[in-house]
C-alpha cells in the first residue's frame, strides 16, 4: 500500500498484531475504525452491551457455528491507541485459526486488512502520539541491542520530545526578546533590552550545544554494531571467528586465501547483538574473485564498529589502517610479543582470548552509549543544522544590530526547530518509517 493511501482513509481495518509466521498460545487480532460495538456484536454470541476497557469472554460465531472462544477488549474513541474505536480479540494462536477469523471478521464487518504500520499512522494522524514517538516505536520494534531498546523506549515515552520542547520554548523566548527590542525598546531601554536578548540567546545556544554533542556519534554503528576480523591470509581470522562463536562455522585451512568472501554470524555480548564478520585475507592477487573479496573487506572495515587486526607473528607482516585491537597470533610461551592496551599476543588454538575480546568490545560500546546519543537520522540532521545556524547567528549579532536582519535569520532557524519537533515533515520521512513496521502495529 502506498503511503498516499494512508491519508484520509476512513476504512475500518483489521490485522493480527502478534505475527502470522508460527503458532502461538495466544494471538491478538486488532480492529480499528468508526465501527460501533453494536456491529461487532453481530459476530459474537454475547448479549448485552460492550463497555469500554472491560475484558469479555466471547464466542466468535459464523452462521451459528462457534469459530473460536476469545477475550474481547473494547477501547472507545478517542481514548484508544489510534484515536478510533479499537477492538482487540485475544484468540487461540493456531495460524490457520487466526487467518480464518480475520477472513470471517473482514467479510462480516466490511473490514480492510491493514498495511504495515497503519495502526500507528492513524495514531499519529489523530495526534495520539508525536512523530518522535513513532520513530521510537520503529526503533523499539527493530532493536538489535539493549541500547537500541532503551533508546526506542525513551523516544516512545516522550523523553526526547521534552528536550526538543525545551529547545522550542527557549527559541520562543529568544524570538520574544527580539520583538521586545523591536516594538518596546523605548519602554525597556536599549541596555536592558540588549541584556535580555543576550541572556535568552545564551540559554538557547547552551541547550542546542548539549544536544549537538549527543548527535555527534554515527548511530548506525550503535544500532547495528559489527565486529570485523581483518589481516593477511593465514593470520588466524577464521580460527578466531570459530572460537568466538564456539562452533566450526568458517573453514580453517593452511592454504592461503581460503576465505574469498566475508562470512557473518550473530554474536551476543551482554544482551547486545553484534554482527561478527570474517573477511577475506588482505593481499594482492591476480585472482579477480579473491580481489573482489579484498575490496569488500576494505568496505566493511570503513563501517565497522570494532576492528580487529590479526598478524601472524612468524611472518611479522604489517597491514595499513586503524584498528581497535591488534592480535599477534601463532605465538607460544617462548615467543610472546609485547602487549599493551591495543594489542594481545595469543595462540588461538590454546589461549582463551574470547573473554578479553568481548570485554573490550563491550567497554567501547558502553562508553559510546552512556551519554545517550541520538539515533534517529532526522533528529541528528535537524540538530546539526540548528547548531551551525546558531553559531552563524552569534557571529551575525556581533557584526550588526539591524533587528530586521536578525529577525530574518531567526526565521530560518525556526524552520529546523519545527522540523525537529515533527511539526514539519515530508512524505518521504513517513514512508521511510512505516516501511519498517510490521503488519498490525
C-alpha positions as CSV (number, residue, x, y, z in Angstrom):
1,X,0.0,0.0,0.0
2,X,1.4,3.4,-1.0
3,X,1.8,5.9,1.8
4,X,-0.6,8.3,0.0
5,X,-3.4,5.8,0.6
6,X,-3.0,6.2,4.4
7,X,-4.1,9.8,4.2
8,X,-7.8,10.5,4.9
9,X,-8.6,6.7,4.8
10,X,-11.7,6.1,6.9
11,X,-11.9,2.3,6.3
12,X,-12.2,0.1,9.3
13,X,-9.0,-2.1,9.4
14,X,-8.1,-5.4,10.8
15,X,-4.8,-7.3,11.4
16,X,-3.1,-9.8,13.6
17,X,-0.8,-7.8,15.9
18,X,1.2,-10.7,17.1
19,X,2.5,-12.1,13.8
20,X,1.4,-14.8,11.5
21,X,4.5,-16.8,11.0
22,X,4.1,-19.5,13.6
23,X,1.7,-21.0,16.1
24,X,1.4,-19.4,19.5
25,X,-0.7,-19.9,22.6
26,X,-2.5,-16.6,22.1
27,X,-2.7,-14.2,19.1
28,X,-4.2,-10.7,19.2
29,X,-6.4,-9.7,16.3
30,X,-7.0,-5.9,16.3
31,X,-9.7,-3.8,14.6
32,X,-9.7,0.0,14.3
33,X,-12.2,2.4,12.8
34,X,-15.5,4.1,13.2
35,X,-17.3,0.7,13.5
36,X,-19.6,0.7,16.6
37,X,-19.9,-2.1,19.3
38,X,-23.4,-3.0,18.1
39,X,-21.9,-4.0,14.7
40,X,-19.2,-6.1,16.4
41,X,-21.8,-7.9,18.4
42,X,-23.3,-9.4,15.3
43,X,-20.4,-11.8,15.1
44,X,-20.5,-12.7,18.8
45,X,-22.6,-14.9,20.9
46,X,-22.5,-12.3,23.7
47,X,-25.7,-10.5,24.6
48,X,-25.9,-7.1,26.4
49,X,-23.7,-4.0,25.8
50,X,-20.0,-3.9,25.4
51,X,-18.4,-1.4,27.8
52,X,-15.0,0.2,27.2
53,X,-11.9,-1.2,28.9
54,X,-13.7,-4.3,30.2
55,X,-12.5,-7.8,29.2
56,X,-15.2,-10.1,28.0
57,X,-15.0,-13.8,27.3
58,X,-16.9,-14.2,24.0
59,X,-17.5,-16.7,21.2
60,X,-16.9,-15.6,17.6
61,X,-19.7,-17.2,15.5
62,X,-20.4,-17.7,11.9
63,X,-23.9,-18.9,10.9
64,X,-24.5,-20.2,14.5
65,X,-21.2,-22.1,14.3
66,X,-18.6,-21.2,17.0
67,X,-15.3,-20.5,15.3
68,X,-13.3,-19.7,18.5
69,X,-13.6,-18.6,22.1
70,X,-11.8,-15.3,22.7
71,X,-11.3,-12.5,25.1
72,X,-12.5,-9.1,23.8
73,X,-11.5,-5.7,25.0
74,X,-13.0,-2.5,23.6
75,X,-11.3,0.9,23.6
76,X,-13.7,3.7,22.8
77,X,-12.6,6.7,20.7
78,X,-10.8,8.9,21.3
79,X,-9.3,7.1,24.3
80,X,-7.5,4.4,22.3
81,X,-4.2,3.9,20.7
82,X,-5.3,5.1,17.3
83,X,-7.9,7.6,18.5
84,X,-10.6,5.5,16.8
85,X,-12.8,2.7,18.2
86,X,-10.4,-0.2,18.8
87,X,-11.3,-3.9,19.4
88,X,-8.7,-6.4,20.5
89,X,-9.5,-10.2,20.3
90,X,-7.2,-12.5,22.2
91,X,-7.7,-15.7,20.2
92,X,-6.1,-19.2,20.1
93,X,-2.9,-18.7,18.2
94,X,-3.0,-21.5,15.6
95,X,-2.3,-19.7,12.4
96,X,-5.0,-21.5,10.5
97,X,-7.4,-20.3,13.1
98,X,-6.1,-16.7,13.0
99,X,-6.4,-16.5,9.2
100,X,-9.9,-17.9,9.3
101,X,-11.0,-15.5,11.9
102,X,-9.5,-12.5,10.1
103,X,-11.2,-13.6,6.9
104,X,-14.6,-14.1,8.6
105,X,-14.5,-10.8,10.5
106,X,-13.3,-8.9,7.4
107,X,-16.3,-10.2,5.4
108,X,-18.9,-9.9,8.1
109,X,-17.9,-6.4,9.3
110,X,-16.6,-4.9,6.0
111,X,-13.1,-4.5,7.2
112,X,-9.9,-4.0,5.2
113,X,-6.7,-5.7,6.1
114,X,-4.3,-3.1,7.3
115,X,-1.0,-2.1,5.7
116,X,2.3,-2.3,7.8
117,X,2.3,0.5,10.4
118,X,-1.2,1.7,9.6
119,X,-2.5,1.5,13.1
120,X,0.4,3.7,14.3
121,X,0.0,6.0,11.4
122,X,-3.6,6.6,12.5
123,X,-2.4,7.3,16.0
124,X,0.0,9.9,14.5
125,X,-2.7,11.4,12.2
126,X,-5.1,11.7,15.2
127,X,-2.5,13.3,17.4
128,X,-2.3,10.5,19.9
129,X,1.5,10.3,19.5
130,X,4.2,12.5,18.1
131,X,6.5,11.8,15.1
132,X,9.4,11.3,17.5
133,X,7.3,8.6,19.4
134,X,6.6,6.9,16.1
135,X,10.4,6.9,15.4
136,X,10.9,5.4,18.8
137,X,8.4,2.7,18.2
138,X,10.2,1.9,14.9
139,X,13.5,1.6,16.8
140,X,12.0,-0.5,19.6
141,X,10.4,-3.0,17.2
142,X,13.7,-3.4,15.2
143,X,16.2,-3.1,18.0
144,X,19.3,-5.3,18.0
145,X,20.8,-4.2,21.3
146,X,19.7,-3.2,24.8
147,X,20.9,0.3,23.9
148,X,18.5,0.4,20.9
149,X,15.7,-0.9,23.0
150,X,16.2,1.7,25.7
151,X,16.6,4.5,23.1
152,X,13.4,3.4,21.4
153,X,11.5,3.2,24.7
154,X,12.8,6.7,25.7
155,X,11.5,8.1,22.4
156,X,8.2,6.3,22.8
157,X,7.8,7.6,26.4
158,X,8.4,11.1,25.0
159,X,11.6,11.7,27.0
160,X,13.5,13.2,24.0
161,X,10.4,15.2,23.0
162,X,10.7,17.0,26.3
163,X,14.3,18.0,25.4
164,X,13.1,19.3,22.0
165,X,10.1,21.1,23.5
166,X,12.6,22.8,25.9
167,X,14.6,23.9,22.9
168,X,11.4,25.2,21.3
169,X,10.5,27.2,24.4
170,X,14.0,28.7,24.6
171,X,13.7,29.7,21.0
172,X,10.3,31.3,21.6
173,X,11.8,33.3,24.5
174,X,14.6,34.4,22.1
175,X,12.1,35.5,19.5
176,X,10.2,37.4,22.2
177,X,13.4,39.1,23.2
178,X,13.9,40.3,19.6
179,X,10.3,41.5,19.4
180,X,10.8,43.3,22.7
181,X,13.8,45.2,21.2
182,X,11.8,45.9,18.1
183,X,8.5,47.1,19.5
184,X,9.2,48.1,23.1
185,X,12.8,49.3,23.0
186,X,11.8,52.7,24.4
187,X,9.9,51.1,27.3
188,X,12.6,48.7,28.4
189,X,15.7,50.8,27.4
190,X,18.4,49.9,25.0
191,X,20.9,48.4,27.5
192,X,18.2,46.4,29.3
193,X,16.8,45.1,26.0
194,X,20.2,44.0,24.8
195,X,20.9,42.2,28.1
196,X,17.6,40.3,27.8
197,X,18.4,39.3,24.2
198,X,21.9,38.1,25.1
199,X,20.7,36.1,28.1
200,X,18.0,34.4,26.1
201,X,20.4,33.6,23.2
202,X,23.0,32.2,25.5
203,X,20.4,29.9,27.1
204,X,19.3,28.7,23.7
205,X,22.8,28.2,22.4
206,X,23.8,26.3,25.6
207,X,21.0,23.8,25.1
208,X,21.5,23.3,21.4
209,X,25.2,22.8,22.1
210,X,24.5,19.9,24.5
211,X,22.1,18.4,22.0
212,X,24.6,18.6,19.2
213,X,27.2,16.7,21.3
214,X,24.8,13.9,21.7
215,X,24.3,13.8,18.0
216,X,28.0,13.7,17.1
217,X,28.2,9.8,17.1
218,X,27.2,7.9,14.0
219,X,24.2,5.9,15.1
220,X,24.4,3.1,12.6
221,X,27.4,1.7,14.3
222,X,25.5,1.6,17.6
223,X,22.1,0.3,16.3
224,X,23.7,-2.4,14.1
225,X,27.2,-2.9,15.5
226,X,29.6,-5.2,13.8
227,X,33.0,-6.8,14.8
228,X,35.3,-7.2,11.8
229,X,38.3,-9.6,11.7
230,X,41.0,-8.4,9.3
231,X,44.5,-9.5,8.3
232,X,46.6,-11.2,5.7
233,X,45.9,-14.8,4.7
234,X,46.7,-17.4,7.4
235,X,46.7,-14.8,10.1
236,X,44.1,-16.8,12.0
237,X,40.9,-14.9,11.3
238,X,38.7,-17.9,10.6
239,X,40.1,-19.7,13.7
240,X,39.2,-16.7,15.9
241,X,35.9,-16.4,14.2
242,X,35.0,-20.0,15.1
243,X,36.4,-19.5,18.6
244,X,34.2,-16.5,19.3
245,X,31.2,-18.4,18.0
246,X,32.2,-21.6,19.9
247,X,31.5,-23.7,16.8
248,X,33.1,-24.6,13.5
249,X,31.4,-22.1,11.2
250,X,34.2,-20.9,9.0
251,X,36.5,-23.2,7.0
252,X,40.1,-23.3,8.5
253,X,42.9,-24.4,6.2
254,X,46.7,-24.0,5.9
255,X,46.1,-23.0,2.3
256,X,46.2,-19.2,2.0
257,X,43.1,-17.4,0.7
258,X,40.6,-20.0,1.8
259,X,38.1,-17.2,2.8
260,X,37.5,-15.4,-0.5
261,X,34.3,-13.5,0.6
262,X,33.2,-12.3,4.0
263,X,31.2,-14.6,6.3
264,X,29.0,-13.2,9.1
265,X,27.2,-14.6,12.1
266,X,25.3,-13.1,15.1
267,X,27.3,-12.8,18.3
268,X,25.6,-11.8,21.6
269,X,27.6,-9.8,24.1
270,X,25.9,-8.5,27.2
271,X,22.5,-8.8,25.6
272,X,23.7,-6.7,22.6
273,X,23.6,-8.3,19.1
274,X,26.8,-7.8,17.1
275,X,27.5,-9.0,13.6
276,X,30.8,-10.9,13.7
277,X,32.5,-10.8,10.2
278,X,35.3,-13.0,9.0
279,X,36.8,-11.2,5.9
280,X,39.0,-12.3,3.0
281,X,42.8,-12.1,3.6
282,X,44.3,-8.7,2.7
283,X,46.8,-9.2,-0.1
284,X,47.5,-8.5,-3.7
285,X,46.4,-11.3,-6.1
286,X,45.9,-11.9,-9.8
287,X,42.7,-13.8,-9.0
288,X,39.7,-11.4,-9.7
289,X,37.4,-13.2,-7.4
290,X,39.9,-13.0,-4.5
291,X,40.5,-9.3,-5.2
292,X,36.7,-8.7,-5.0
293,X,36.8,-10.3,-1.6
294,X,39.6,-8.0,-0.5
295,X,37.7,-5.0,-1.9
296,X,34.6,-6.0,0.2
297,X,36.8,-6.4,3.3
298,X,38.0,-2.8,2.9
299,X,34.5,-1.6,2.6
300,X,33.5,-3.5,5.8
301,X,36.5,-2.0,7.7
302,X,35.3,1.5,6.9
303,X,31.9,1.0,8.5
304,X,32.8,-1.5,11.2
305,X,32.1,-0.7,14.9
306,X,35.1,-2.7,16.3
307,X,38.0,-3.6,14.1
308,X,40.4,-6.4,15.0
309,X,43.7,-6.9,13.0
310,X,45.3,-10.3,13.2
311,X,49.1,-10.6,12.4
312,X,51.0,-13.8,12.1
313,X,53.9,-13.4,14.4
314,X,56.0,-15.8,12.5
315,X,55.7,-13.7,9.3
316,X,55.5,-10.3,11.1
317,X,53.8,-8.6,8.2
318,X,52.1,-5.2,8.8
319,X,48.8,-4.1,7.4
320,X,47.9,-0.5,7.0
321,X,44.8,1.1,8.7
322,X,43.5,2.0,12.1
323,X,42.2,-0.8,14.3
324,X,40.7,-1.1,17.8
325,X,42.8,-4.2,18.6
326,X,45.8,-6.0,17.1
327,X,46.3,-9.7,17.9
328,X,49.7,-11.3,17.2
329,X,48.9,-14.9,16.5
330,X,51.0,-18.1,16.2
331,X,52.8,-17.3,19.5
332,X,53.9,-19.7,22.3
333,X,55.5,-19.3,25.7
334,X,58.9,-18.6,24.2
335,X,57.6,-16.2,21.5
336,X,55.5,-13.6,23.2
337,X,55.0,-10.2,21.8
338,X,54.7,-7.0,24.0
339,X,51.1,-6.5,25.0
340,X,49.5,-3.1,25.5
341,X,46.0,-1.6,25.6
342,X,45.7,-2.1,21.8
343,X,47.4,-5.5,21.3
344,X,47.3,-9.1,22.5
345,X,49.7,-12.0,21.9
346,X,47.9,-15.3,21.5
347,X,48.0,-18.8,20.4
348,X,44.4,-19.0,19.1
349,X,44.3,-22.8,19.5
350,X,45.3,-22.7,23.1
351,X,44.7,-19.2,24.7
352,X,41.3,-18.2,25.9
353,X,41.1,-14.7,24.4
354,X,37.4,-14.7,23.7
355,X,36.5,-13.1,27.1
356,X,39.2,-10.5,26.6
357,X,37.9,-9.5,23.2
358,X,34.3,-9.5,24.3
359,X,35.2,-7.4,27.3
360,X,37.0,-4.8,25.1
361,X,34.1,-4.7,22.6
362,X,31.6,-4.2,25.5
363,X,33.7,-1.5,27.1
364,X,33.8,0.6,23.9
365,X,30.1,0.1,23.3
366,X,29.2,1.2,26.8
367,X,31.5,4.2,26.6
368,X,29.9,5.4,23.4
369,X,26.3,4.9,24.6
370,X,26.5,6.2,28.1
371,X,25.6,9.7,27.1
372,X,22.5,8.5,25.2
373,X,23.5,9.6,21.6
374,X,20.7,10.4,19.2
375,X,19.9,7.5,16.9
376,X,17.3,8.9,14.6
377,X,19.0,10.5,11.5
378,X,16.3,13.1,11.2
379,X,17.0,14.4,14.7
380,X,20.7,14.5,14.2
381,X,20.4,16.4,10.9
382,X,18.0,18.9,12.3
383,X,20.1,19.5,15.4
384,X,23.2,19.8,13.4
385,X,21.6,22.5,11.2
386,X,20.2,24.4,14.2
387,X,23.6,24.3,15.9
388,X,25.5,25.5,12.9
389,X,23.0,28.2,12.1
390,X,23.0,29.3,15.8
391,X,26.8,29.7,15.6
392,X,26.4,31.8,12.4
393,X,23.7,33.8,14.1
394,X,26.1,34.6,17.0
395,X,28.6,35.9,14.5
396,X,25.9,37.9,12.8
397,X,24.8,39.6,16.0
398,X,28.4,40.6,16.7
399,X,28.5,42.4,13.3
400,X,25.1,44.1,13.1
401,X,22.4,45.5,15.3
402,X,19.9,45.6,12.5
403,X,16.8,44.0,14.0
404,X,15.3,43.2,10.6
405,X,18.3,41.2,9.6
406,X,18.5,39.4,13.0
407,X,14.8,38.6,12.9
408,X,15.1,37.2,9.3
409,X,17.9,34.8,10.4
410,X,15.9,33.6,13.3
411,X,13.1,32.7,10.9
412,X,15.5,30.4,9.1
413,X,16.4,28.7,12.4
414,X,12.8,28.3,13.3
415,X,12.1,26.1,10.3
416,X,14.6,23.5,11.6
417,X,13.3,23.8,15.2
418,X,9.8,23.0,14.0
419,X,11.1,20.1,11.9
420,X,12.8,18.7,14.9
421,X,9.5,18.6,16.8
422,X,7.9,16.9,13.8
423,X,5.7,19.9,13.1
424,X,7.1,19.9,9.6
425,X,7.6,16.6,7.9
426,X,7.7,15.2,4.4
427,X,6.1,12.1,2.9
428,X,9.5,10.6,2.4
429,X,10.2,10.7,6.1
430,X,6.9,9.0,7.0
431,X,7.3,6.4,4.2
432,X,10.8,5.5,5.4
433,X,9.5,5.0,9.0
434,X,6.4,2.9,8.2
435,X,8.2,0.7,5.7
436,X,10.0,-0.8,8.7
437,X,6.8,-1.6,10.6
438,X,5.1,-5.0,10.8
439,X,1.5,-5.7,10.0
440,X,-0.8,-5.0,12.9
441,X,1.2,-2.2,14.5
